[in-house]
Amino acid sequence: MPELSRRRALTAAAVVAGAQLVAAPAARAGDHGPHGSPDSFDEVYKGRRIQGRSAGGSGHHHGGGYAVYVDEVELHVMRNADGSWISVVSHYDPVPTPRAAARAAVDELQGARLEPFPAG
């Protein structure tokens, strides 16, 4: 068996470090797809249907072209400069993803219906 040289040890360490750097952005992305855009979701959370998807970059969306719905009523969301998300329902409680914003809104609503927010 060949002796472990300093060069081989450094090469192996560089390969391991490089692999960790490649994997790290994917781990930090959480519920985000390519280029940092949030992944779509559609689930039932505490008996409420929550959905999130690309809004096609239209008009009044502050969520960077992303729309979130609770029981098919749009929940206005906004992405903060630090990458966190807030909604009109839980404005002072930033969360890491639009899915988390939808869940926080359901928690805050405590069974109440989300009323449409007038765009303007």
Residue frames relative to the residue before (quaternion, step in Angstrom):
aa qw qx qy qz dx dy dz
M 1.0000 0.0000 0.0000 0.0000 0.00 0.00 0.00
P 0.4714 -0.6923 0.4593 0.2959 3.59 -0.86 0.93
E 0.5287 -0.6309 0.4772 0.3078 3.49 -1.16 0.72
L 0.4645 -0.6690 0.5038 0.2876 3.58 -1.03 0.78
S 0.1764 -0.7981 0.5709 0.0777 3.54 -0.46 1.23
R 0.6655 -0.4848 0.3867 0.4155 3.52 -1.29 0.29
R 0.6410 0.5356 -0.3200 0.4470 3.59 0.98 -0.84
R 0.6726 0.4857 -0.3001 0.4707 3.61 0.91 -0.87
A 0.6382 0.5232 -0.3286 0.4594 3.59 0.99 -0.78
L 0.6719 0.4853 -0.2961 0.4746 3.59 0.95 -0.88
T 0.6267 0.5274 -0.3336 0.4668 3.59 1.04 -0.75
A 0.6587 0.5026 -0.3091 0.4669 3.58 0.91 -0.89
A 0.6498 0.5102 -0.3169 0.4658 3.60 0.96 -0.83
A 0.6492 0.5148 -0.3165 0.4618 3.59 1.00 -0.81
V 0.6365 0.5229 -0.3266 0.4635 3.59 1.01 -0.78
V 0.6597 0.4976 -0.3067 0.4724 3.59 0.92 -0.89
A 0.6638 0.4963 -0.3072 0.4677 3.61 0.90 -0.89
G 0.6489 0.5163 -0.3169 0.4603 3.59 0.96 -0.79
A 0.6464 0.5138 -0.3187 0.4655 3.58 0.97 -0.81
Q 0.6469 0.5078 -0.3228 0.4684 3.60 1.02 -0.74
L 0.6435 0.5180 -0.3279 0.4584 3.60 1.01 -0.73
V 0.6477 0.5063 -0.3162 0.4735 3.57 1.03 -0.74
A 0.7049 0.4617 -0.2682 0.4669 3.61 0.94 -0.83
A 0.5857 0.6353 -0.3680 0.3433 3.62 1.03 -0.69
P 0.6696 0.4843 -0.3497 0.4413 3.69 0.75 -0.78
A 0.6334 0.5250 -0.3405 0.4553 3.59 1.00 -0.69
A 0.6559 0.5041 -0.3130 0.4666 3.58 1.01 -0.76
R 0.6801 0.4821 -0.2910 0.4695 3.60 1.01 -0.77
A 0.5846 0.6272 -0.3710 0.3567 3.59 1.10 -0.61
G 0.2243 -0.8067 0.5233 0.1583 3.61 1.10 -0.55
D 0.8118 -0.1721 0.1698 0.5315 3.58 -0.63 -1.16
H 0.5265 0.6399 -0.4084 0.3829 3.57 1.07 0.59
G 0.3791 -0.7288 0.5360 0.1945 3.52 -1.06 0.86
P 0.8056 -0.2411 0.1905 0.5066 3.56 -1.18 -0.51
H 0.8426 0.1675 -0.1515 0.4889 3.55 -1.15 0.71
G 0.6472 -0.5681 0.3151 0.3988 3.61 1.12 0.57
S 0.4777 0.6561 -0.4623 0.3572 3.60 1.21 0.10
P 0.5201 -0.6589 0.4344 0.3265 3.60 -0.94 0.81
D 0.4894 -0.6336 0.5152 0.3060 3.54 -1.16 0.66
S 0.5102 -0.6022 0.5104 0.3414 3.56 -1.22 0.49
F 0.0139 -0.7842 0.6199 0.0241 3.56 -1.21 0.51
D 0.0018 0.7548 -0.6556 0.0184 3.53 -1.27 0.53
E 0.2623 0.7697 -0.5324 0.2352 3.57 -0.31 1.24
V 0.3965 -0.6459 0.5797 0.2994 3.52 -1.34 0.14
Y 0.0277 -0.7855 0.6169 -0.0404 3.54 -0.76 1.15
K 0.8372 -0.1032 0.0092 0.5370 3.57 -0.62 1.19
G 0.7345 -0.4465 0.2168 0.4627 3.54 0.98 0.96
R 0.6505 0.4725 -0.3171 0.5030 3.60 1.27 0.06
R 0.3781 -0.7081 0.5440 0.2444 3.58 -1.00 0.78
I 0.0347 -0.7855 0.6179 -0.0068 3.55 -0.74 1.10
Q 0.0358 -0.7962 0.6033 -0.0278 3.53 -1.01 0.90
G 0.0024 -0.7723 0.6350 0.0180 3.52 -1.23 0.53
R 0.1552 0.7830 -0.5860 0.1396 3.55 -0.96 0.88
S 0.6711 -0.4656 0.3880 0.4270 3.51 -1.33 0.24
A 0.3069 -0.7580 0.5502 0.1687 3.55 -0.99 0.88
G 0.5098 -0.6798 0.4029 0.3401 3.56 1.25 0.18
G 0.5820 -0.6366 0.3536 0.3620 3.56 1.20 0.52
S 0.4109 0.7439 -0.4550 0.2660 3.59 1.17 0.36
G 0.9380 -0.0721 0.0590 0.3338 3.41 -1.45 0.64
H 0.9019 -0.0622 0.0768 0.4205 3.51 -0.80 -1.18
H 0.4401 0.7174 -0.4578 0.2866 3.62 1.18 0.13
H 0.2292 -0.7683 0.5869 0.1127 3.55 -0.76 1.12
G 0.5693 0.6107 -0.3662 0.4109 3.58 1.27 -0.09
G 0.5809 -0.6159 0.3770 0.3755 3.57 1.11 0.57
G 0.7078 -0.4399 0.2648 0.4853 3.59 0.98 0.79
Y 0.5927 0.5379 -0.3669 0.4741 3.57 1.18 0.55
A 0.1342 -0.8001 0.5827 0.0477 3.60 -0.91 0.93
V 0.1524 -0.7661 0.6218 0.0563 3.54 -1.13 0.84
Y 0.1065 -0.8012 0.5885 0.0206 3.57 -1.01 0.88
V 0.1258 -0.7291 0.6666 0.0911 3.54 -1.22 0.70
D 0.8201 -0.1076 0.0097 0.5619 3.57 -0.52 1.21
E 0.6900 -0.5288 0.2379 0.4332 3.57 0.96 1.05
V 0.5608 0.5184 -0.4167 0.4930 3.60 1.23 0.40
E 0.4598 -0.7099 0.4546 0.2793 3.57 -0.77 1.01
L 0.2103 -0.7294 0.6432 0.1001 3.52 -1.02 1.00
H 0.3128 -0.7665 0.5236 0.2010 3.59 -0.43 1.11
V 0.0560 -0.7924 0.6070 -0.0244 3.52 -0.80 1.14
M 0.1039 -0.7750 0.6202 0.0627 3.51 -1.28 0.44
R 0.3285 -0.7260 0.5721 0.1940 3.52 -1.05 0.82
N 0.3515 -0.7420 0.5404 0.1840 3.55 -0.84 1.04
A 0.6859 -0.4939 0.3481 0.4055 3.56 -1.27 0.35
D 0.6943 0.4673 -0.2819 0.4691 3.61 1.08 -0.62
G 0.6155 -0.5745 0.3360 0.4222 3.60 1.29 0.11
S 0.5534 0.5915 -0.4111 0.4181 3.61 1.22 -0.15
W 0.3462 -0.7346 0.5545 0.1818 3.56 -1.30 0.35
I 0.0703 -0.7568 0.6477 0.0532 3.55 -1.22 0.65
S 0.2153 -0.7548 0.5990 0.1586 3.55 -1.28 0.30
V 0.6713 -0.4822 0.3757 0.4191 3.53 -1.31 0.20
V 0.6657 0.4971 -0.3005 0.4684 3.61 1.16 -0.51
S 0.7985 0.1467 -0.0671 0.5800 3.60 0.94 -0.84
H 0.0195 -0.8801 0.4737 -0.0260 3.51 0.83 1.14
Y 0.7642 0.3740 -0.1961 0.4875 3.61 1.01 -0.73
D 0.6655 0.4516 -0.2998 0.5131 3.56 1.25 0.36
P 0.1343 -0.8309 0.5345 0.0762 3.63 0.27 1.21
V 0.1291 -0.7754 0.6172 0.0333 3.54 -1.14 0.82
P 0.6248 -0.6171 0.3373 0.3392 3.62 -1.15 0.48
T 0.8160 0.1591 -0.0557 0.5530 3.63 1.09 -0.57
P 0.6208 -0.5252 0.4099 0.4133 3.60 -1.21 0.29
R 0.5950 0.5550 -0.3637 0.4534 3.61 1.08 -0.65
A 0.6598 0.4904 -0.3022 0.4825 3.58 0.97 -0.84
A 0.6150 0.5353 -0.3442 0.4656 3.62 1.09 -0.66
A 0.6481 0.5054 -0.3151 0.4747 3.59 0.99 -0.81
R 0.6594 0.4983 -0.3106 0.4695 3.58 0.93 -0.85
A 0.6426 0.5166 -0.3219 0.4653 3.61 0.98 -0.83
A 0.6344 0.5246 -0.3294 0.4625 3.58 1.03 -0.75
V 0.6335 0.5151 -0.3284 0.4749 3.59 0.97 -0.84
D 0.6441 0.5166 -0.3220 0.4633 3.59 0.93 -0.85
E 0.6894 0.4891 -0.2718 0.4601 3.57 0.90 -0.96
L 0.6505 0.5327 -0.3167 0.4390 3.60 1.01 -0.76
Q 0.1460 -0.8400 0.5087 0.1198 3.60 1.20 -0.53
G 0.7841 -0.3335 0.1577 0.4991 3.56 0.88 0.97
A 0.5417 0.6113 -0.4127 0.4032 3.61 1.20 -0.28
R 0.5274 -0.6203 0.4801 0.3264 3.55 -1.22 0.53
L 0.4118 -0.6620 0.5649 0.2702 3.56 -1.09 0.74
E 0.2570 -0.7656 0.5735 0.1373 3.56 -0.73 1.06
P 0.5521 -0.6044 0.4449 0.3632 3.61 -1.00 0.71
F 0.3345 -0.7295 0.5700 0.1760 3.55 -1.02 0.91
P 0.3988 -0.7366 0.4788 0.2628 3.62 -0.60 1.01
A 0.3214 -0.7293 0.5734 0.1895 3.57 -0.85 1.01
G 0.3068 0.7823 -0.5067 0.1927 3.51 -0.90 0.74
